[in-house]
Amino acid sequence: MEKDFITINEKNYSHNDINLIREFFTDEQWDTIDSALSEFQDHDESYDIVHETLDVIGHVFRSAF
């Protein structure tokens, strides 16, 4: 069994798990998700959840591969 590598949203993930999550979408698709969330935060009062989501995406990107 692979050792825990990172904890996100109070759940532990292995390095392989993070790489798998990263590979769910292409770079272009991740950029689209990031852009959409950034646009959403500019026009919605639920800034906290958008900020948290962008942080999770950032953790996945920094930790993958």
N, CA, C and O of each residue as an XYZ file, in Angstrom:
260
protein
N       0.831     -1.184      0.000
C       0.000      0.000      0.000
C       0.874      1.245      0.000
O       1.886      1.316      0.698
N       0.474      2.199     -0.776
C       1.257      3.414     -0.912
C       1.026      4.366      0.258
O      -0.099      4.509      0.738
N       2.075      5.001      0.704
C       2.031      5.923      1.828
C       1.296      7.212      1.440
O       1.363      7.657      0.294
N       0.590      7.805      2.419
C      -0.073      9.078      2.196
C       0.958     10.129      1.800
O       2.052     10.192      2.360
N       0.592     10.935      0.844
C       1.499     11.939      0.292
C       1.039     13.349      0.647
O       1.854     14.215      0.966
N      -0.270     13.572      0.590
C      -0.815     14.910      0.820
C      -2.233     14.774      1.364
O      -2.940     13.813      1.063
N      -2.629     15.742      2.160
C      -3.989     15.776      2.685
C      -4.706     16.983      2.085
O      -4.224     18.112      2.171
N      -5.863     16.728      1.477
C      -6.695     17.779      0.894
C      -8.114     17.548      1.382
O      -8.639     16.438      1.296
N      -8.727     18.600      1.894
C     -10.093     18.507      2.420
C     -10.229     17.374      3.434
O     -11.214     16.636      3.442
N      -9.213     17.256      4.289
C      -9.195     16.281      5.379
C      -9.182     14.826      4.906
O      -9.540     13.922      5.660
N      -8.769     14.604      3.662
C      -8.608     13.243      3.135
C      -7.174     13.076      2.671
O      -6.580     13.994      2.107
N      -6.620     11.890      2.914
C      -5.242     11.603      2.532
C      -5.186     10.981      1.142
O      -6.016     10.150      0.774
N      -4.187     11.410      0.389
C      -3.992     10.908     -0.971
C      -2.540     10.504     -1.162
O      -1.630     11.128     -0.617
N      -2.338      9.459     -1.941
C      -0.986      9.044     -2.308
C      -0.525      9.881     -3.502
O      -1.314     10.588     -4.129
N       0.742      9.785     -3.795
C       1.277     10.502     -4.958
C       0.598     10.008     -6.232
O       0.288     10.803     -7.119
N       0.366      8.701     -6.325
C      -0.333      8.154     -7.498
C      -1.752      8.700     -7.614
O      -2.220      8.988     -8.715
N      -2.440      8.842     -6.474
C      -3.790      9.415     -6.481
C      -3.772     10.822     -7.076
O      -4.596     11.156     -7.928
N      -2.829     11.638     -6.621
C      -2.743     13.023     -7.098
C      -2.445     13.055     -8.586
O      -3.028     13.858     -9.314
N      -1.556     12.204     -9.044
C      -1.258     12.157    -10.476
C      -2.488     11.744    -11.282
O      -2.738     12.275    -12.364
N      -3.249     10.797    -10.748
C      -4.469     10.373    -11.430
C      -5.475     11.525    -11.525
O      -6.068     11.755    -12.579
N      -5.659     12.242    -10.417
C      -6.563     13.394    -10.422
C      -6.087     14.419    -11.453
O      -6.892     14.957    -12.214
N      -4.810     14.683    -11.476
C      -4.232     15.667    -12.411
C      -4.506     15.267    -13.858
O      -4.717     16.126    -14.714
N      -4.504     13.977    -14.125
C      -4.686     13.486    -15.492
C      -6.154     13.389    -15.910
O      -6.447     13.017    -17.047
N      -7.081     13.719    -15.003
C      -8.506     13.704    -15.360
C      -8.778     14.627    -16.543
O      -9.606     14.318    -17.400
N      -8.078     15.761    -16.587
C      -8.304     16.770    -17.618
C      -6.989     17.134    -18.290
O      -5.915     16.957    -17.716
N      -7.087     17.640    -19.507
C      -5.906     18.143    -20.218
C      -5.505     19.477    -19.594
O      -6.264     20.055    -18.817
N      -4.320     19.961    -19.934
C      -3.887     21.272    -19.439
C      -4.873     22.356    -19.861
O      -5.191     23.251    -19.077
N      -5.347     22.276    -21.076
C      -6.295     23.269    -21.574
C      -7.605     23.223    -20.782
O      -8.187     24.265    -20.484
N      -8.060     22.035    -20.447
C      -9.283     21.905    -19.658
C      -9.089     22.445    -18.240
O      -9.978     23.106    -17.704
N      -7.933     22.167    -17.629
C      -7.647     22.718    -16.304
C      -7.606     24.239    -16.370
O      -8.112     24.910    -15.470
N      -7.012     24.789    -17.421
C      -6.976     26.247    -17.589
C      -8.383     26.820    -17.699
O      -8.666     27.890    -17.160
N      -9.260     26.110    -18.394
C     -10.649     26.545    -18.533
C     -11.354     26.536    -17.180
O     -12.083     27.472    -16.851
N     -11.137     25.489    -16.404
C     -11.727     25.401    -15.064
C     -11.222     26.555    -14.202
O     -12.004     27.218    -13.522
N      -9.923     26.789    -14.234
C      -9.321     27.871    -13.455
C      -9.891     29.229    -13.879
O     -10.227     30.052    -13.027
N      -9.997     29.460    -15.163
C     -10.539     30.729    -15.670
C     -11.996     30.914    -15.264
O     -12.407     32.004    -14.865
N     -12.765     29.848    -15.368
C     -14.184     29.924    -15.005
C     -14.350     30.232    -13.516
O     -15.194     31.045    -13.139
N     -13.549     29.585    -12.678
C     -13.629     29.855    -11.243
C     -13.198     31.285    -10.923
O     -13.799     31.944    -10.075
N     -12.169     31.756    -11.596
C     -11.716     33.126    -11.387
C     -12.792     34.123    -11.792
O     -13.011     35.116    -11.099
N     -13.454     33.866    -12.895
C     -14.545     34.732    -13.350
C     -15.711     34.660    -12.359
O     -16.308     35.685    -12.030
N     -16.026     33.484    -11.895
C     -17.130     33.286    -10.953
C     -16.889     34.063     -9.661
O     -17.811     34.681     -9.127
N     -15.664     34.036     -9.160
C     -15.373     34.722     -7.905
C     -15.535     36.226     -8.036
O     -15.803     36.906     -7.046
N     -15.377     36.755     -9.236
C     -15.529     38.190     -9.464
C     -16.988     38.633     -9.469
O     -17.268     39.825     -9.342
N     -17.922     37.692     -9.614
C     -19.324     38.045     -9.780
C     -20.265     37.360     -8.807
O     -21.482     37.427     -8.979
N     -19.734     36.711     -7.801
C     -20.595     35.973     -6.893
C     -20.175     36.233     -5.453
O     -19.010     36.524     -5.179
N     -21.107     36.128     -4.563
C     -20.827     36.368     -3.148
C     -20.189     35.171     -2.450
O     -19.740     35.302     -1.312
N     -20.138     34.018     -3.092
C     -19.573     32.811     -2.474
C     -18.078     32.711     -2.759
O     -17.586     31.672     -3.202
N     -17.369     33.794     -2.502
C     -15.934     33.872     -2.755
C     -15.158     32.775     -2.029
O     -14.218     32.214     -2.593
N     -15.531     32.461     -0.794
C     -14.766     31.498      0.004
C     -14.667     30.131     -0.670
O     -13.579     29.558     -0.735
N     -15.767     29.604     -1.166
C     -15.729     28.269     -1.785
C     -14.912     28.295     -3.074
O     -14.218     27.328     -3.388
N     -14.989     29.381     -3.809
C     -14.189     29.487     -5.040
C     -12.713     29.539     -4.676
O     -11.895     28.866     -5.303
N     -12.370     30.323     -3.681
C     -10.975     30.429     -3.247
C     -10.457     29.071     -2.762
O      -9.341     28.677     -3.099
N     -11.258     28.361     -1.979
C     -10.874     27.027     -1.505
C     -10.672     26.068     -2.670
O      -9.726     25.280     -2.671
N     -11.551     26.133     -3.656
C     -11.461     25.241     -4.824
C     -10.205     25.542     -5.628
O      -9.510     24.625     -6.065
N      -9.914     26.818     -5.821
C      -8.687     27.187     -6.533
C      -7.453     26.731     -5.760
O      -6.461     26.328     -6.367
N      -7.500     26.790     -4.442
C      -6.387     26.292     -3.622
C      -6.180     24.797     -3.810
O      -5.044     24.336     -3.919
N      -7.275     24.032     -3.849
C      -7.168     22.582     -4.050
C      -6.552     22.290     -5.412
O      -5.664     21.445     -5.523
N      -7.013     22.978     -6.438
C      -6.436     22.786     -7.781
C      -4.943     23.106     -7.748
O      -4.142     22.387     -8.345
N      -4.571     24.162     -7.065
C      -3.162     24.510     -6.944
C      -2.348     23.435     -6.245
O      -1.227     23.138     -6.658
N      -2.904     22.844     -5.183
C      -2.221     21.752     -4.474
C      -2.014     20.554     -5.409
O      -0.940     19.952     -5.431
N      -3.033     20.224     -6.164
C      -2.923     19.092     -7.085
C      -1.823     19.352     -8.111
O      -0.999     18.477     -8.378
N      -1.809     20.555     -8.685
C      -0.802     20.866     -9.695
C       0.612     20.874     -9.138
O       1.533     20.370     -9.781
N       0.795     21.440     -7.949
C       2.139     21.498     -7.370
C       2.640     20.119     -6.954
O       3.847     19.884     -6.910
N       1.726     19.215     -6.651
C       2.111     17.910     -6.117
C       2.186     16.803     -7.165
O       2.762     15.745     -6.913
N       1.605     17.044     -8.338
C       1.549     15.992     -9.365
C       2.920     15.767     -9.993
O       3.775     16.651    -10.035
N       3.081     14.563    -10.470
C       4.264     14.077    -11.193
C       5.482     14.292    -10.394
O       6.578     13.947    -10.835
